[in-house]
Amino acid sequence: MCLAIPGKVIETYDENGIKMGKIEYSGTISTACLEYLPEIEVGQYTLVHAGFALSVLDEEEAQKSLDAWKELGEALDEIEDKS
C-alpha cells in the first residue's frame, strides 16, 4: 500500500517534450512528471506516485490531508516518548 502526501507545484518546465515540475513537500523539493495532468499550474497541489503526478487537489483538500499527517506524526511522537 502506498500513501501519498500532497505537494505544491512550485515550478513547471519542459524536459525533452515532457511536462515536468518541482513539487514542494513541507520544505523538501522533488521533481515529478506532470504529463498526466496537463492542466496543472504553479500553486496547485498534487499527489505523486513513483515520480508521476496523478491528481490535482484543491487547497482545502490538501490542507485537510496535511493536517491529518501532522496529527499522525504527533501521535507517533507521543507513543515514542512513552516507550
C-alpha positions, 0 to 999 in steps of 0.5 A: 500500500502506498500513501501519498502526501500532497505537494505544491507545484512550485515550478513547471518546465519542459524536459525533452517534450515532457511536462515536468515540475518541482513539487514542494513537500513541507520544505523538501523539493522533488521533481515529478512528471506532470504529463498526466495532468496537463492542466496543472499550474504553479500553486496547485497541489498534487499527489505523486506516485513513483515520480508521476503526478496523478491528481490535482487537489484543491487547497482545502483538500490538501490542507485537510490531508496535511493536517491529518499527517501532522496529527499522525506524526504527533501521535507517533511522537507521543507513543515514542516518548512513552516507550 
